């Protein structure tokens, strides 16, 4: 596919998946790509996933695509704050060069593209809770204050990985007698073993007691940290069945997320509060509790961070063209991107 209109690229690289889209300056989405997670702190191959998502989107443009049609791009990456910015810049640049695109993309934290992918408003606050967890106050589409997002080892309180870690700890505590009984003790190991041969397939009985505890430990430490987030749906299911330990984990997760958001929330009741990430945009118990705590505030569910990244790229292109600020056409293009972007939970 060829196009006479310049193109922009938007990338949203989170802990679990990377989404890329290519759009025209008028806000029409013309191609998409997707790959695994791109957070250097939790994903096994962040650079490769960025390259694959971008490459897939550009491939879908067809043989008539000219790399010089791309006027710019924005990568919104988990782990791209100050502590991880140098590596995030290098990963984005490598993916960009692998696609033979001109210049270099702009790299911003994924929390900013989550906000701009949900609302055309320039200011407000945003909370992401998926694999990780972070909140920020946004002013004029810039992050002016943030809280948490410190990664699976030091923070991300209330996130999917945090929930998974609590589930594994609760299972171990139940097995060795330190904690109360919970069905998690029986279900954590099979959930972690998804994609691996089950013991019964080898003709052996599932491990019990100390053997099961050690098998859980091995399964956790043998996988990448982001894999703990796959336990979050299990905790949800156990909580809905009435398991008190699982329910307490989710209650604590919601409480921690609200505390994180309240730490940065912008003053002014009219400013939007964007909720992003699978824990908050899907029908989870955590989402129910968080939204209950935010009743009376203008909550907006995030849609497509890649569309938000493309919107920032559109605005940058307008400035590069000599406009001091985005005009009505750019505002309309931003809104068009939001309308065409993926809804929460879509592939």
C-alpha positions as CSV (number, residue, x, y, z in Angstrom):
1,X,0.0,0.0,0.0
2,X,1.3,3.5,-0.8
3,X,0.0,6.8,0.4
4,X,0.5,10.4,-0.6
5,X,-0.2,11.5,2.9
6,X,2.6,11.4,5.5
7,X,2.3,8.7,8.2
8,X,3.1,8.5,11.9
9,X,3.8,5.5,14.1
10,X,2.5,5.0,17.5
11,X,3.8,2.2,19.8
12,X,2.5,1.2,23.2
13,X,5.0,-1.2,24.9
14,X,3.7,-2.6,28.1
15,X,4.8,-5.5,30.4
16,X,2.6,-8.1,28.7
17,X,2.2,-6.9,25.1
18,X,3.4,-4.4,22.6
19,X,0.9,-2.7,20.2
20,X,1.9,-0.6,17.1
21,X,-0.2,1.3,14.7
22,X,0.5,3.4,11.7
23,X,-1.8,6.3,10.9
24,X,-2.2,9.2,8.5
25,X,-1.9,12.8,9.7
26,X,-5.6,13.0,9.4
27,X,-6.0,10.3,12.0
28,X,-6.9,7.3,9.8
29,X,-5.4,4.0,11.1
30,X,-3.9,2.1,8.2
31,X,-2.0,-0.7,9.8
32,X,-1.4,-2.5,13.1
33,X,1.2,-4.9,14.6
34,X,1.4,-6.7,17.9
35,X,4.0,-8.7,19.8
36,X,5.0,-9.6,23.4
37,X,5.9,-7.3,26.2
38,X,8.5,-4.5,26.0
39,X,9.2,-3.6,29.6
40,X,13.0,-4.2,30.0
41,X,12.4,-4.9,33.7
42,X,10.0,-7.8,33.3
43,X,9.9,-9.0,29.6
44,X,12.4,-11.5,28.3
45,X,12.9,-9.9,24.9
46,X,11.7,-6.3,24.9
47,X,13.8,-5.2,21.9
48,X,12.8,-8.1,19.8
49,X,9.1,-7.5,20.6
50,X,9.4,-3.8,19.7
51,X,11.0,-4.8,16.4
52,X,8.4,-7.5,15.7
53,X,5.4,-5.3,16.4
54,X,6.7,-2.4,14.3
55,X,7.8,-4.7,11.5
56,X,4.4,-6.4,11.4
57,X,2.6,-3.1,11.1
58,X,4.8,-1.8,8.3
59,X,4.6,-5.1,6.5
60,X,0.8,-4.7,6.4
61,X,1.2,-1.5,4.5
62,X,2.2,-3.6,1.4
63,X,5.0,-3.5,-1.1
64,X,4.3,0.1,-2.1
65,X,5.3,1.4,1.3
66,X,8.2,3.9,1.3
67,X,9.9,4.3,4.7
68,X,10.3,8.0,3.9
69,X,6.5,8.4,4.1
70,X,6.9,8.2,7.9
71,X,7.0,11.7,9.3
72,X,7.7,10.5,12.9
73,X,6.8,8.2,15.7
74,X,6.3,8.0,19.4
75,X,7.0,5.0,21.6
76,X,5.3,4.8,24.9
77,X,7.3,2.3,26.9
78,X,6.9,0.8,30.3
79,X,10.1,1.3,32.2
80,X,11.0,4.5,30.2
81,X,11.1,6.8,33.2
82,X,14.4,8.3,34.3
83,X,15.8,5.1,35.8
84,X,15.3,3.1,32.6
85,X,15.3,5.8,30.0
86,X,18.7,5.2,28.5
87,X,17.8,1.5,27.8
88,X,14.3,2.4,26.5
89,X,15.8,4.9,24.1
90,X,18.3,2.3,22.8
91,X,15.6,-0.3,22.3
92,X,13.3,2.0,20.5
93,X,16.1,3.3,18.3
94,X,17.2,-0.2,17.4
95,X,13.6,-1.2,16.4
96,X,13.3,2.0,14.3
97,X,16.6,1.4,12.5
98,X,15.7,-2.2,11.9
99,X,12.7,-1.0,10.0
100,X,14.9,1.4,8.0
101,X,12.8,4.4,9.1
102,X,14.2,7.9,8.9
103,X,15.3,9.8,12.0
104,X,14.4,8.5,15.5
105,X,11.2,8.1,17.4
106,X,10.3,10.1,20.5
107,X,10.2,7.9,23.6
108,X,7.9,8.6,26.5
109,X,6.6,6.5,29.5
110,X,3.6,4.3,28.6
111,X,1.5,6.1,31.2
112,X,1.5,9.2,29.0
113,X,0.2,7.4,25.9
114,X,-2.4,5.6,28.1
115,X,-3.8,9.1,29.0
116,X,-3.7,10.5,25.4
117,X,-5.2,7.3,24.1
118,X,-8.2,7.8,26.3
119,X,-9.1,11.5,26.2
120,X,-8.3,14.5,24.0
121,X,-8.1,16.6,27.2
122,X,-4.6,18.0,27.9
123,X,-4.7,17.6,31.7
124,X,-5.9,15.1,34.3
125,X,-4.7,12.0,36.0
126,X,-4.1,8.4,35.0
127,X,-3.7,5.0,36.7
128,X,-2.3,2.0,34.9
129,X,-2.8,-1.4,36.6
130,X,-1.9,-4.4,34.4
131,X,1.3,-6.3,34.7
132,X,2.7,-3.3,36.6
133,X,1.1,-0.4,38.3
134,X,1.8,3.4,38.2
135,X,-0.2,6.6,38.4
136,X,0.6,10.1,37.2
137,X,-0.8,13.6,37.0
138,X,-0.8,15.0,33.5
139,X,-0.7,18.8,32.6
140,X,-0.6,19.9,29.0
141,X,0.2,16.3,27.9
142,X,3.3,16.2,30.1
143,X,3.8,14.1,33.2
144,X,4.2,16.5,36.1
145,X,4.0,14.0,39.0
146,X,4.0,10.2,39.2
147,X,3.7,7.6,41.9
148,X,5.0,3.9,41.9
149,X,5.8,2.1,38.7
150,X,9.0,0.9,40.4
151,X,8.9,-2.6,39.0
152,X,8.0,-6.0,40.3
153,X,10.7,-6.1,42.9
154,X,10.4,-2.6,44.5
155,X,6.8,-1.5,43.8
156,X,3.9,-1.9,41.3
157,X,1.6,-2.3,44.3
158,X,-1.8,-3.7,43.4
159,X,-0.6,-4.8,39.9
160,X,-1.2,-8.2,38.2
161,X,2.4,-9.2,39.2
162,X,1.8,-8.0,42.7
163,X,-1.4,-10.1,42.9
164,X,0.4,-13.1,41.5
165,X,3.2,-12.8,44.0
166,X,0.8,-12.5,46.8
167,X,-1.0,-15.6,45.5
168,X,2.2,-17.6,45.4
169,X,3.2,-16.5,48.9
170,X,-0.3,-17.4,50.2
171,X,-0.1,-20.8,48.6
172,X,3.4,-21.4,50.2
173,X,2.2,-20.2,53.6
174,X,-0.8,-22.5,53.5
175,X,1.4,-25.5,52.5
176,X,4.0,-25.0,55.3
177,X,1.5,-24.0,58.0
178,X,2.3,-20.3,58.3
179,X,-0.9,-19.1,56.8
180,X,-4.6,-19.9,56.6
181,X,-5.9,-22.6,54.2
182,X,-6.7,-21.5,50.7
183,X,-7.6,-23.2,47.4
184,X,-4.6,-21.3,46.0
185,X,-2.4,-23.9,47.5
186,X,-3.8,-26.4,45.0
187,X,-4.2,-24.1,42.0
188,X,-1.1,-21.9,41.8
189,X,1.2,-24.6,40.6
190,X,-1.1,-25.8,37.7
191,X,-1.6,-22.2,36.6
192,X,2.2,-21.6,36.6
193,X,2.7,-24.8,34.6
194,X,0.4,-23.8,31.7
195,X,2.3,-24.6,28.5
196,X,4.6,-27.1,30.3
197,X,4.0,-30.9,30.6
198,X,1.8,-31.6,33.6
199,X,2.9,-34.2,36.1
200,X,0.1,-36.5,35.2
201,X,1.2,-36.5,31.6
202,X,4.4,-38.1,32.7
203,X,2.5,-40.7,34.7
204,X,3.3,-39.1,38.0
205,X,0.8,-37.8,40.6
206,X,0.7,-34.1,41.2
207,X,3.2,-33.1,43.9
208,X,1.8,-32.5,47.5
209,X,3.0,-30.9,50.6
210,X,6.7,-29.9,50.7
211,X,7.2,-31.2,47.1
212,X,4.4,-28.9,45.9
213,X,5.9,-25.9,47.7
214,X,9.3,-26.6,46.1
215,X,7.7,-27.0,42.7
216,X,5.9,-23.6,43.1
217,X,9.2,-22.0,44.1
218,X,10.9,-23.5,41.0
219,X,8.1,-22.5,38.7
220,X,8.2,-18.9,40.0
221,X,12.0,-18.4,39.8
222,X,12.4,-20.2,36.5
223,X,10.0,-17.8,34.7
224,X,10.3,-14.1,33.9
225,X,8.7,-11.8,36.6
226,X,5.9,-10.7,34.3
227,X,4.7,-14.4,34.3
228,X,3.4,-13.9,37.9
229,X,0.8,-11.7,36.4
230,X,-0.8,-14.7,34.8
231,X,-2.0,-15.8,38.3
232,X,-4.2,-12.7,38.6
233,X,-7.2,-14.3,36.8
234,X,-6.8,-17.4,39.1
235,X,-7.0,-15.2,42.2
236,X,-10.1,-13.6,40.7
237,X,-11.7,-16.9,40.1
238,X,-10.9,-18.2,43.6
239,X,-12.2,-15.0,45.1
240,X,-15.5,-15.3,43.2
241,X,-15.8,-18.8,44.6
242,X,-15.6,-17.4,48.1
243,X,-11.9,-18.1,49.0
244,X,-11.2,-15.5,51.7
245,X,-7.5,-15.4,51.1
246,X,-8.0,-14.6,47.4
247,X,-10.6,-12.0,48.2
248,X,-8.3,-10.3,50.7
249,X,-5.5,-10.2,48.1
250,X,-7.8,-8.4,45.7
251,X,-9.2,-6.0,48.3
252,X,-5.7,-5.1,49.3
253,X,-4.8,-4.6,45.6
254,X,-7.7,-2.2,45.1
255,X,-6.8,-0.3,48.2
256,X,-3.2,0.1,47.2
257,X,-4.1,1.3,43.7
258,X,-6.5,3.9,45.0
259,X,-3.9,5.2,47.4
260,X,-1.4,5.4,44.5
261,X,-3.9,7.3,42.4
262,X,-4.9,9.7,45.2
263,X,-1.2,10.6,45.7
264,X,-1.0,12.2,42.3
265,X,-4.6,13.1,41.4
266,X,-5.0,16.5,39.9
267,X,-7.0,19.1,41.7
268,X,-10.2,20.0,40.0
269,X,-13.3,17.8,39.8
270,X,-13.8,18.3,36.0
271,X,-10.4,16.9,35.0
272,X,-10.6,13.3,33.7
273,X,-9.3,10.3,35.6
274,X,-8.1,7.7,33.1
275,X,-8.0,4.1,34.2
276,X,-5.8,1.8,32.1
277,X,-4.6,-1.7,32.1
278,X,-6.4,-5.0,32.2
279,X,-7.1,-5.0,35.9
280,X,-9.0,-1.7,35.6
281,X,-10.6,-1.9,32.1
282,X,-12.0,-5.4,32.3
283,X,-14.8,-6.6,34.6
284,X,-12.6,-7.6,37.5
285,X,-13.3,-7.3,41.3
286,X,-10.3,-4.9,41.5
287,X,-11.9,-2.7,38.9
288,X,-15.2,-2.7,40.8
289,X,-13.6,-1.7,44.0
290,X,-11.5,1.0,42.5
291,X,-14.4,2.5,40.6
292,X,-16.5,2.5,43.8
293,X,-13.8,4.5,45.5
294,X,-13.9,7.0,42.6
295,X,-17.6,7.6,42.4
296,X,-18.3,11.3,41.6
297,X,-15.1,11.7,39.6
298,X,-15.1,11.8,35.8
299,X,-13.6,8.4,35.1
300,X,-12.6,7.4,31.6
301,X,-11.5,3.9,30.6
302,X,-8.4,3.8,28.5
303,X,-8.8,2.4,25.0
304,X,-5.6,2.2,22.9
305,X,-2.2,3.4,24.1
306,X,-0.8,2.9,20.6
307,X,-3.5,5.4,19.4
308,X,-2.4,7.7,22.1
309,X,1.2,7.5,21.0
310,X,0.2,8.2,17.4
311,X,-1.8,11.2,18.6
312,X,1.3,12.6,20.3
313,X,3.2,11.9,17.0
314,X,0.6,13.8,15.1
315,X,0.9,16.8,17.4
316,X,4.7,16.7,17.1
317,X,4.4,16.6,13.3
318,X,2.2,19.7,13.5
319,X,4.8,21.6,15.5
320,X,7.5,20.4,13.1
321,X,5.5,21.8,10.2
322,X,5.7,25.3,11.8
323,X,2.6,25.4,13.9
324,X,3.1,26.7,17.5
325,X,0.2,24.6,18.7
326,X,-2.0,21.9,17.3
327,X,-4.8,23.4,15.3
328,X,-8.4,22.2,14.7
329,X,-7.3,19.6,12.1
330,X,-4.9,18.0,14.6
331,X,-7.5,18.0,17.3
332,X,-9.9,16.3,15.0
333,X,-7.3,13.8,14.0
334,X,-6.6,13.0,17.7
335,X,-10.3,12.4,18.2
336,X,-10.5,10.2,15.1
337,X,-7.7,8.1,16.4
338,X,-9.4,7.6,19.8
339,X,-12.7,6.6,18.0
340,X,-10.9,4.1,15.8
341,X,-8.6,2.7,18.5
342,X,-9.0,-0.7,20.2
343,X,-11.5,-0.8,23.0
344,X,-10.4,-2.2,26.4
345,X,-9.7,-5.9,26.2
346,X,-9.6,-6.0,22.4
347,X,-6.8,-7.9,20.7
